[in-house]
């Protein structure tokens, strides 16, 4: 019979040890962020580009574009929108300066023309002439001379 002290007395082979998974180390950690990580300064670059297009806010757009470009460069990212905002701001500011200079020159020319008309038509003619002012013919007697002092 079987002996209780010897559990394998019937020549049954012993059961193989349970399968253990090989001892692999932890997976290596990826140092980079997600593929679609936000670019630092991108939102500011969008705001700068919008402000660069709106008349009268080009200087603010230029400043924000420069700040956005510096932020993205520090992070090692490219920011084409910031560069576009800087370029658009500069170009539109140059155009605005040219337009302002042209308007000032035209206004100065019209003021000089008005003074010459007053000298020629009113003072030389004894005050009986006319002056063309803002598309209207005004007799010298009704013309306000304080408009010439501006």
Order of alpha helices (4+ residues) and beta strands (2+ residues): alpha-alpha-alpha-beta-beta
